[in-house]
Amino acid sequence: MQKNKLFVFLISAVALLIVPLLAQQLGNGPVRIIDLALLYVMLALGLNIVVGYAGLLDLGYVAFYALGAYMYALFASPHLSENFESFRAMFPDGLHSPLWLIIPLGAGLAAFFGVLLGAPTLKLRGDYLAIVTLGFGEIARVFLNNMEYPANITNGPRGIGQIDAVRFFGIDLGKGLEVFGYALPSVTLYYYLFLALVIGTVIICYRLENSRIGRAWMAIREDEIAAKAMGINTRNLKLLAFGMGATFGGVAGSMFASFQGFVSPESFSLQESVMIVAMVVLGGIGHIPGVILGALLLSALPEVLRYVAGPLQEMTGGRLDAAILRQLLVALAMIGIMLSRPRGLWPSPEHGKAAPQPAQK
């Protein structure tokens, strides 16, 4: 059994390493889609801590993604030096902070706001918690849109550009790299970075799931009153879930800013937040492989449907907008999946439960 597992791991590792090399034969577009899918995997796994483990429905998760992205943009672009005299005097060429400083700052800021959001919502559950977190996500987006006057911090709806690419060990991921005569474009280098981060996220989530903290979260999810009666500190554990989930969102946001080189409030709309929740629910709440599957499917499906929506638009004589048609197809696919697999595509196995007995006549 152990040999079979090792063989599967080796095959999976080789496949993951050569995927971008095969995809880049079709151009940078397919590799870019895979890169963004990996970022969504990281986001979905982070939200799974809050929704899947602790049972706290968070519809404002995209706010932490935005915090990480803007933190990276402010500390790795000339924006602050262009708008503030004091920064220009100290950093004439702009603030280009090292990666090892920005990532912890982005993750720490997101974790702080995660706890800040969790503190006043400790007694809320279900629909009420969803409404409050939804409001938090929208407030964050409105702030980003309006923090242009009197001090231009976020540059409003125009966003922040000229963001530095990730650099470490002398390698600039914004530029291509030649390895043994084989050219690796920027998107392929980012693929390997994102893959390493996703693997790290999976390991952390797996360890959390099987730890005392993870089991306490699941106890709270199943019955909070019973968990409290057993001596579990539900307040601290809920805050920890909010903070840890937000941390992953902050790191993913930082990577998104470096990958895109530009951030604006449009990238952090309510639709993004709903889509991340849908990835967790569609894949299988609380189950790591299911969440990864849901994230990959929902992030890649809209891009794949571009090739279907175009011909359908032509068939209708251009009367239907291709973007709306694509959203309609995604929604129909999600409805079909949820009707056929109501517990998600890859739900968590119910360990320890006896099989249901047939009813006695």
C-alpha positions, 0 to 999 in steps of 0.5 A, a space after each residue: 500500500 505504501 509503495 502504491 502511494 509513493 508511486 502515485 505521489 511521484 507520478 503526480 509530482 512529475 505531472 505537476 512539474 511538466 504541466 506548464 511546459 506542455 501548456 506553454 507550447 500553446 502560448 502564454 494564455 493557457 499557463 496564465 489560466 493555470 496560474 490564476 487557478 492556483 491562486 484561487 486554490 489558495 484562496 479556497 483553502 483559506 476560506 475552507 478553514 472558516 467555512 468548512 472547518 469552523 462552520 462560519 459563513 464568510 461572504 466578505 473573504 475577498 476583502 482580505 485578498 484585496 488587503 494583501 494585494 494593496 499592501 504589496 502594491 503600495 510597498 512595491 511600486 512608485 505610487 507612494 513616492 509619486 503622491 507624498 513628498 516625504 516618501 519622495 524625499 526618502 525614496 526618489 525612485 519609489 518604494 521597492 521593498 523586499 519580498 520577505 518584508 511585504 509578504 509577512 506584512 500583507 499576511 499580518 494585516 489580513 489576519 488582523 482585519 480577520 480577527 477584527 471582523 470576527 470579534 463583533 460577530 462571535 454570536 452570529 451564525 448562518 444568514 446573519 453572519 453572512 450578511 455582516 461579512 458581506 457588508 464588510 467585503 463591500 465596505 472594503 471595496 468602497 474604501 479602496 474606491 474612495 481613498 483618493 482624497 484628501 490623501 491619495 493612498 489607493 488611487 481610487 478606481 484607477 488602481 495602482 500600476 507599475 508593481 514590481 514582480 517577485 524577485 528572490 535569489 537574484 531571479 526576477 519572475 517578471 522576466 523569462 529565464 533560460 535553464 539549460 538552453 530552455 526558455 522559461 517565460 514569466 508565467 511559467 516561473 510564476 506557476 512554480 512559485 504558486 505551486 509551491 505556495 499551494 503545496 505549503 497551504 495544503 500541508 498546513 490545512 491538512 495538519 490543522 484538520 488533524 490537530 486538536 484545533 481542527 477537531 475543536 473547530 469541527 465540534 463548533 461547526 457541528 454543535 457550538 453549545 455542546 462544544 462550549 459545554 465540553 470546555 472548548 473556548 469557542 470565542 478564541 477558536 472562532 477568532 483563530 479561524 477568521 485570522 488564519 483564513 484571512 492570512 491565506 487570503 492576504 498571501 494570495 492577494 500579494 501574489 496576485 498583485 505581483 503577478 498582474 503588476 496592477 490592482 484596482 477595486 474591480 478585481 475584488 468585487 462581491 462576485 469574486 467573494 461569491 465565486 470563492 464560496 461557490 468553489 468551497 461548496 461545489 467541491 465539498 465543504 471541509 474536504 481538502 481534495 474537494 475544495 481543490 477540485 472545486 477551485 480548479 473547476 470554477 476558475 478554469 470553466 469560465 475561461 474554457 467557455 470563452 471558446 463556446 460562448 463565441 460560436 453561440 453568440 454568432 448563432 444568435 446573430 450577435 443578439 446575446 452578449 458573450 460575457 452574459 452567455 458565459 455567465 449563464 453557462 457557468 450558472 447552469 453547470 453549477 446548478 446541474 452539479 449541485 442537483 446531481 451531487 448535493 454534498 459537492 463533487 468530492 465530499 468528505 467521507 463520513 468516518 465512524 458513522 454506521 451505514 443507514 439501516 433500512 426502515 422496518 415494515 
